[in-house]
């Protein structure tokens, strides 16, 4: 994870590879969360997926993958915290992903 964090520093906002770097770091943190159940990892994962999602335009071919990853992380957090806003956001994001698919896959 320290190398992932360093790679993120090397790809500041505006760098064309930042969204991939952020997404990969978020996936690594989610894996650690799955193994160690550290809530701070899950919170950072969600923030990173949100960062990656905001840097990917609606027409980005991998945007729906980030949406699904973020939705999954939000559902996971909902399971532990029972905060309705997490599951509501996850549902909204899944709907957004479904709406985008026809334009991505004719």
N, C-alpha and C positions, 0 to 999 in steps of 0.2 A: 504494500500500500504506500510505503514511503516513496517508491519509484513512481507510482501513479500520481501521487501528489506533486512530485517534482516535475513530471511531464506536464501536469496542468499549469504549473508556473511558467513553463516554456511556451505555452500556447495561451497567451492573454486574450481577453475579449477582442474580437475582430480577426483573429487568426482563423484561416479557413479550416484548420484541423481541430479547432477547439471543441466543437460539438461532439466529435468522436472521442476525444480525450476525456471530456467530462462524462460522457456516457459509459466509457470503459471503467472509469474510476468509480462511478456509481454502482456498476455491476459488481466490482470487486468488494466494495463496502457492503453491498447487500449479501454477498456470499459470506462475508465475515459475520454479519448480523445473524444469518441463518445458523451459523455454527456456534456463536458465542452469546446470542440473544442480548446484545448491547444496544439499548434503545437509541443512544446517541449516534450509532452507525446508521440506524434506520432513518433518523431525522436528517442526517447529512445526505443520505442516499436520495431521499425525497427532494431535498433542496437542489442537489446536483441534477437529478432528472428534470426538474423544473427549469433549471438553467439551460440544459441541453435542448429542451423542448422550445424554449423562447428563442434559441439561436437557429432553430430549424424552421424555415418558412413552411407554410401550409402545403406547398407543392413538393416538398422534400420527399424523396422516395422511401426514406427510412423513418419518417416522422411517426408513422403509426406504431412502429416498434418501440419508440421512446414513450409514446402514450400508453401502450400496454404495460411497459415496465414500471412507469410511474403509477398507473392504476393498481398494479399488483402490490407495490410498496405501500400505497395508501391503504389498501385493504388489509394488509398485514398489520399496519399500525392501528387500524380500526379494531382488529381482533384483540389487541392488547389494551387500547385506551377506551374503546367504545364511544369515541367522539364521532357523532353523526356527520360532521363536515368532511371527514376523511372519506367515508364511504360514498357520500353524495358527490364529492369531487371525482372519485373513481368512476362512478356511474356516468357522470357528465363527460369525462374524458373518453370512456369507451364508446359512448354515443358519437362523440366527435370523430373518433377513429373510424367507426363504421360509415359515417357520412363521407369521409375522405376517401375510402377505398374505391368507390366507382371511378373517381377521377384518377386514381393511381393505377387501377387495373381495369382497362376498358373491356 
